[in-house]
Amino acid sequence: MATNAIAIAPRETGLAYYANIFGKEAKYEFVRMLRTRVFSLSVIGFPVMFYLLFGASNRHNPFASYLIAGYSCMGVVSSCLFGIGMGISLERAQGWLDLKQASPMPRLAYIGAKVLTCAAFALVIVTILAALGVIIGGVKVTPLEYVQLAGVILAGSVPFTAMALVVALLVPANAGPGIINLFYLPMSFASGFWMPITYLPHFFQKIAPALPTYHLAQVALNIFGMAQTGSMKIHWEALAGFTLLLLGTAWIIFTRGEAKA
């Protein structure tokens, strides 16, 4: 008995193939998060709103420059914690993560798209804050300072991506926003996102160096010459150390969870 066979050409799996997958996943993730108003309006809206309130009232004051750096750090941290941490936790609860894992899509594309999306939101925040600083804050932000700040914020997204992974593995989806705000807001305040560390109570000044947000703020503030005295190398080393610690923690939690499953 004759049978008809249809020959299917093997699909290329080279660099261009994977780059196309990463690009599409990142594009759709960015559009999805942009359309999720709870995320986009809060992550972009809060830093912008606060700068409109406090930056405008400190026009032609060095504090207006300080707030550009501080609120840019605030934007990237909130973008990572809510976009990656809360996002993965919610998708895990809904079963969407299981569907993604069952699909032939490379696993790295899933988390890579979320990281790129959060970095893109962070760049949007930096751009808007720099523009507001020039327009309403009377700040002179040079192109070099803008590029340096954008670079610091992009690099700073790495440790908070690692923190977001820990949050995604530990925090229940229904309690995510409350739990994240419970440590994110105090951590931001104690790290000097809102005002210089020297203006904070002595207790916060003592605990600030133990927080990754503090080290990110100091590196960003150094661009405008407003960081505390000391070598920036220490802050970069601290951020690298926090990244490795948090990634290790996320890996341990994940492997133990798979072993129990």
Helices and strands as residue ranges (DSSP letters): H 15-35, H 37-54, G 56-58, H 62-80, I 81-86, H 87-94, H 96-102, H 107-135, H 143-170, G 173-175, H 176-190, G 197-199, H 202-207, G 208-210, H 212-222, H 232-260
